[in-house]
Amino acid sequence: MFRRRRSRSRGACSEFFGGIETGFERGAGFARLHPLGLRLRLEIQGMKSIVLSLVRRRKGAQREAGFTLMELLIVISIMLILMLIAIPNMLNLKSQANETSAIQSLHAIYEAELQYQTNYPANGYACSLAALGGDSSAGPPTPQAAQLLQHDLASGQKSGYSFNIVNCTKTTVNNQDMYTSYEAVGVPQAVGKTGHRGFCIDMTGEIKYDPSGGTNCTQALQ
């Protein structure tokens, strides 16, 4: 019975460390998604080498004896250290990726506004994302649904950021409202988690940002 319990323990340990190796590979794969992930990849690979070296040495030295509690505690400690290093870095990489996506989304809104003004000169610019969006299956484009933006961006939520069109200037020409200016803004859904900076763009096409994550965009994007 004692030998059977040890056999089960060895099987559980093999399964556990197989999961460790898979986790290391997935972590390194995530880090490759962003250029700034090189440092994180090196940290993951270093920790992986330490853990797997310990596992292989232990398997070769005492194949029948299983793992001691101390050895398991050492490996778990290394795993915890890795998590403390990797998780904040991964969250930061995700925030930076969201910011890059937000900048691209504002460029898309700017291009859609130019096209909207060309298609509907009597209306000027659109003063809502809904006017730039729309579903092609609902019929041809209209000033209220110009079908110039993808659905997710037209809904105002994309990749951890919320978008809106604000500060529109309106004039009336021949009883027709015409918007002559606008500002499109994108702010993190959770400042410090889904993104750090808020971004703004207007008719000039210049993107500025608010380092506090709001819409007081005063700093030019480099």
N, C-alpha and C positions, 0 to 999 in steps of 0.2 A: 504493500500500500504506500509505503514511504517513497519507493522508487517511482510509483505511478504519479504521485503528487509532484515529484521533481520533474518528471517528464512533462506534465502539464505546465509546470512553471517555465521550463525551457521553451515550450511551444508558445506560450503567451509572450515571453521575452522576444522571441524571434519575430512574432507578429508586431510587437510594439516597435522594435527597431526598424522593421520594414516600413512602418508608418512614418518613422522619423526621417528615413531617407527620402520618401515620397514628399514629405513636407518641405525638406530642404530644397528639392528640385522645383516645387511649385513656388516657393519663396523667391528663388533665383529667377524663375520665369517671370514673376510679377515685376521684379526689379528691372528686367530688360525692357519693359514697356515704356520706360522714360529715360532720356539721356542722363539725368542726374542720379539714376539708380546704380551707377557703376560702383560707388562706394559701398552701397548696401549689398550688391552681389559679392563683393570681395569679403565682406563680413560674414555673409551666409556661407560662402565656400570655405572660409577658415574654420567656422564652427562645425561645419559638416565634416571636415577632415579630422577634427579632434574627436568628435563623437564616433564616427565610423571606424577610426583607428582603434579606439578603445574597444568597440564591439568586436572587431575582427581579431584583435589580440586575445581578447577574453575567450572567444569561440575556439581559437587554435590551442590555447593553453589548457583549458578545462572544458572540453566538449561535453563531458558527462555530468559535470558538477553544477551547471546552471550559473545564474548570476547571484552575487551576494547583495544584501540590502544596501550596503555601502556603495557598491558600484552603481546600482540603480539610482541612488540619491545623487551621486556625482553627475550622472548623465542628465537627470532631471534638472539639476542646478544649472548645467550648461544650457539646457533648453530654455530655462527661465531667463538666463542672461541674454540669449539670442532674441527672445521675444521682447525684452525691454529695449533692445537696440533696434530691432526690425520694425516693430509696430508703429512707433512714432515716425520713423522714416517713411514707411509705407503710406501713412495718413498724410504726411507732408507731400509726398509724390502725387497722391490722389488730388489734393487741393490744387497743386500746381497744374495738373492736367485739366482740372475743372476751369481754372483761370484761362488757360490757353483756349479751351473750348468756348468760354464766354466771349473772348476777344473775337474769335472767328464768327460767333453768332451775331455780334454787333456789326461786323463787316457785312454779314448776310442781310441784316435789317437795312443797313445803309444802301446796299445795292438794290434791295426790293423797293425802297423809297424812291430811288432814282427812276426805276422802271414804272412805278405807280404814277409818278408825276408825268412821265412821258405818255402813259396810256390814258390818264384822266387829267388833262391839264386844267380843266375847269375846277377840279377838286384840290389841285395842288398836291401836298403831301398827305399821307395817311396819318391819322392821329390815334390809331389803335393797332395793335398786332392782329386783331381779328380782321380788320379791313385788308391787311396784307396776306392773310391766310385764306382758308376756304377749301372745300372739297370739290374736286373736279367732277365727281359723280353726281353732284347736286345741280349741275348745269354749267353754262359758260361763266367766265369771270365777270364780276361786277365791281363797282366802286366800294361796295360793302364787303365783298369777298373776292379779292383780286387774284387769289391763288398764286401768290408770289413767294410764300414762305412755306417751309415744311410744317406739318401739323404740330409736332412737339414744340417747335420754337414759337409758332403762332399762338399756342396755348399759354405761353409765358413761363414755362418751366422746362429747363433742359440742363442736364449734367451738373446738378447741384446749385444752379443759379436761377434766379427769378428775373424776368425781363418785362419791361413796360415802355410805353412811349408817353412822354410827359412834356410839359412846357410848350405846348403848341400855340402858335400865333395865328389867329384867324382874321380874315377880312371878308367882306361881302361884296361880290361883284355881280350885278344884274340879278339880285336876289339869290345868288348862289354862294354858299360858304366855301371859301378857299383857304386852306392852311398853307402859310408861307414859311413856316419854320417848325422845327420839332427837336426833341432830344430823346434818344433811346438810351435806356439805362439797364444795367445788369448788376445785381447784387447777390452775394452768397445767401443761400437758404439758411445756413447756420455759419455765422462768421467765425473763422478759426477752425472750422471742421470741413465744410464743403468748399471753402475758399477764404482768402484773406482780404482781397481788395474788391472795391466796387468799380465798375467801368461805365463810361458815358461816351456817346458819339452824337454828332449833330450833322447838319447839312454839309459842313466843310469836309467831313470824312475823317476828322482827327479824333483819335481815341485818347481820352484822359482817364485818370483813375483817382479814387479816394482810398488812401492806405488804411483807413479805419473800416472799410467795407460798406460805406454808405454811398450816397449820390452827390456828395459835395466834391465833385471831380475837378481838382485844380492842378494836378501834376500830369505833365505830358508823358505818354507811354514811350519809352525809349525803344 
